[in-house]
Amino acid sequence: MATQAMQLLTNLREEGYSVELIETNAPYQPSWMRRVRGLRAVARLIPFTFRLWRAVGRSTVIHVFANSGWAWWLFAVPTISISRLRRVPIVVNYHGGAAKDFFVSKKTLALLPLKMADAIVVPSKYLENVFANLGVRTEIIPNVVDTTRFHPRPEMRDPEKFHIVMTRNLEPVYDIATALAAFSLVLKELPQAYISIAGVGPEHKRLINICENLGIRERVVFVGRIENSKIHEFYQSANLMLNSSLVDNQPVSILEAYAAGVPVVSTDVGGVSQIATHDRTALLVPSGDPVRMSEAILRIARDPDLVKRLTTSGLVEIRNYTWKHIRVKWQACYEHLTQGAKKRG
């Protein structure tokens, strides 16, 4: 969501819109609060709410990026509530593949603030169907990829190595443990391979232990968080992008790999199949299956014709996710909200 928020912010400002960003993850003040669980949530919520109240008062439209879990209650719900109190139209831009489990388990309580929004936008048909089954109408506006940054640069790859990249945080939902198990199988056939994992999270120590137990620690690089301004170079250095998630919506990582001309192996979960077609734009495998995943990786490593077919199709597919294609949808959404506000006023 952070990547998409910054991408939309940049695009809208270039179009001449005045856009103010209220971050939910601003640095802790004072910094020692980040080490105290519970207190650190309050330390962010209070200044966030204060900044939000002031920003809503000087805005024409509020656009909130929302997800399930604690983020919904701590940030999305206060934003919706303040927007309603101050009578400023709000669009909830919902991301996250876990929406079904979250809203079904807390149906009445969680859906009540959602239905207070003036518009609900989702990036995929998958999420549209999830919300439709809950009786909530949504509009689809896909994610955006900046193809001026994300484009093929094959000269950045090391011809002596086979570089696999992952760009998901180190959290259970992304099942990086299965990716590592698959990679250990790949190394038996492709000893020059290595994998770089860009992300942070609570699974870090466990994943390092898994690497050591599998005997692959020297071939795995935990890169940490990469600045958005540099992430395109990470893809451009890759021979393959791997996505092993258990739950997903419309992973921007797959779209960014398409734009960078990098073949993709992904689990076939959630909304992935709506942006990736097996054996045309990507190779899709069942989640939690390291053998099938390793077989797909080796197919790409061994078959240059397959690589050409996948990357060519990916570059065609990514045209649907450029700002040129998406801009009119957001403009129409904002104009509809402001016109509705004028009528009510």
Secondary structure in CASP SS format (residue, H / E / C, confidence):
PFRMAT SS
TARGET T0000
AUTHOR 0000-0000-0000
METHOD secondary structure of the structure
MODEL  1
M C 1.00
A H 1.00
T H 1.00
Q H 1.00
A H 1.00
M H 1.00
Q H 1.00
L H 1.00
L H 1.00
T H 1.00
N H 1.00
L H 1.00
R H 1.00
E H 1.00
E C 1.00
G C 1.00
Y C 1.00
S C 1.00
V C 1.00
E C 1.00
L C 1.00
I C 1.00
E C 1.00
T C 1.00
N C 1.00
A C 1.00
P C 1.00
Y C 1.00
Q C 1.00
P C 1.00
S H 1.00
W H 1.00
M H 1.00
R H 1.00
R H 1.00
V C 1.00
R C 1.00
G C 1.00
L H 1.00
R H 1.00
A H 1.00
V H 1.00
A H 1.00
R H 1.00
L H 1.00
I H 1.00
P H 1.00
F H 1.00
T H 1.00
F H 1.00
R H 1.00
L H 1.00
W H 1.00
R H 1.00
A H 1.00
V H 1.00
G H 1.00
R C 1.00
S C 1.00
T C 1.00
V C 1.00
I E 1.00
H E 1.00
V E 1.00
F E 1.00
A E 1.00
N C 1.00
S C 1.00
G C 1.00
W H 1.00
A H 1.00
W H 1.00
W H 1.00
L H 1.00
F H 1.00
A H 1.00
V H 1.00
P H 1.00
T H 1.00
I H 1.00
S H 1.00
I H 1.00
S H 1.00
R H 1.00
L H 1.00
R C 1.00
R C 1.00
V C 1.00
P C 1.00
I E 1.00
V E 1.00
V E 1.00
N E 1.00
Y E 1.00
H C 1.00
G C 1.00
G C 1.00
A C 1.00
A H 1.00
K H 1.00
D H 1.00
F H 1.00
F H 1.00
V H 1.00
S H 1.00
K C 1.00
K H 1.00
T H 1.00
L H 1.00
A H 1.00
L H 1.00
L H 1.00
P H 1.00
L H 1.00
K C 1.00
M C 1.00
A C 1.00
D C 1.00
A E 1.00
I E 1.00
V E 1.00
V E 1.00
P C 1.00
S C 1.00
K H 1.00
Y H 1.00
L H 1.00
E H 1.00
N H 1.00
V H 1.00
F H 1.00
A H 1.00
N C 1.00
L C 1.00
G C 1.00
V C 1.00
R C 1.00
T C 1.00
E E 1.00
I E 1.00
I C 1.00
P C 1.00
N C 1.00
V C 1.00
V C 1.00
D C 1.00
T C 1.00
T C 1.00
R C 1.00
F C 1.00
H C 1.00
P C 1.00
R C 1.00
P H 1.00
E H 1.00
M H 1.00
R C 1.00
D C 1.00
P C 1.00
E C 1.00
K C 1.00
F E 1.00
H E 1.00
I E 1.00
V E 1.00
M E 1.00
T C 1.00
R C 1.00
N C 1.00
L C 1.00
E C 1.00
P H 1.00
V H 1.00
Y H 1.00
D C 1.00
I H 1.00
A H 1.00
T H 1.00
A H 1.00
L H 1.00
A H 1.00
A H 1.00
F H 1.00
S H 1.00
L H 1.00
V H 1.00
L H 1.00
K H 1.00
E H 1.00
L C 1.00
P C 1.00
Q C 1.00
A E 1.00
Y E 1.00
I E 1.00
S E 1.00
I E 1.00
A C 1.00
G C 1.00
V C 1.00
G C 1.00
P C 1.00
E C 1.00
H H 1.00
K H 1.00
R H 1.00
L H 1.00
I H 1.00
N H 1.00
I H 1.00
C H 1.00
E H 1.00
N H 1.00
L H 1.00
G C 1.00
I C 1.00
R H 1.00
E H 1.00
R H 1.00
V E 1.00
V E 1.00
F E 1.00
V C 1.00
G C 1.00
R C 1.00
I C 1.00
E C 1.00
N H 1.00
S H 1.00
K H 1.00
I H 1.00
H H 1.00
E H 1.00
F H 1.00
Y H 1.00
Q H 1.00
S C 1.00
A C 1.00
N C 1.00
L E 1.00
M E 1.00
L E 1.00
N E 1.00
S C 1.00
S C 1.00
L C 1.00
V C 1.00
D C 1.00
N C 1.00
Q C 1.00
P C 1.00
V H 1.00
S H 1.00
I H 1.00
L H 1.00
E H 1.00
A H 1.00
Y H 1.00
A H 1.00
A C 1.00
G C 1.00
V C 1.00
P C 1.00
V E 1.00
V E 1.00
S E 1.00
T E 1.00
D C 1.00
V C 1.00
G C 1.00
G C 1.00
V H 1.00
S H 1.00
Q H 1.00
I C 1.00
A C 1.00
T C 1.00
H E 1.00
D C 1.00
R C 1.00
T C 1.00
A E 1.00
L E 1.00
L E 1.00
V E 1.00
P C 1.00
S C 1.00
G C 1.00
D C 1.00
P H 1.00
V H 1.00
R H 1.00
M H 1.00
S H 1.00
E H 1.00
A H 1.00
I H 1.00
L H 1.00
R H 1.00
I H 1.00
A H 1.00
R H 1.00
D C 1.00
P H 1.00
D H 1.00
L H 1.00
V H 1.00
K H 1.00
R H 1.00
L H 1.00
T H 1.00
T H 1.00
S H 1.00
G H 1.00
L H 1.00
V H 1.00
E H 1.00
I H 1.00
R H 1.00
N H 1.00
Y H 1.00
T C 1.00
W H 1.00
K H 1.00
H H 1.00
I H 1.00
R H 1.00
V H 1.00
K H 1.00
W H 1.00
Q H 1.00
A H 1.00
C H 1.00
Y H 1.00
E H 1.00
H H 1.00
L H 1.00
T H 1.00
Q H 1.00
G H 1.00
A H 1.00
K H 1.00
K H 1.00
R H 1.00
G C 1.00
END
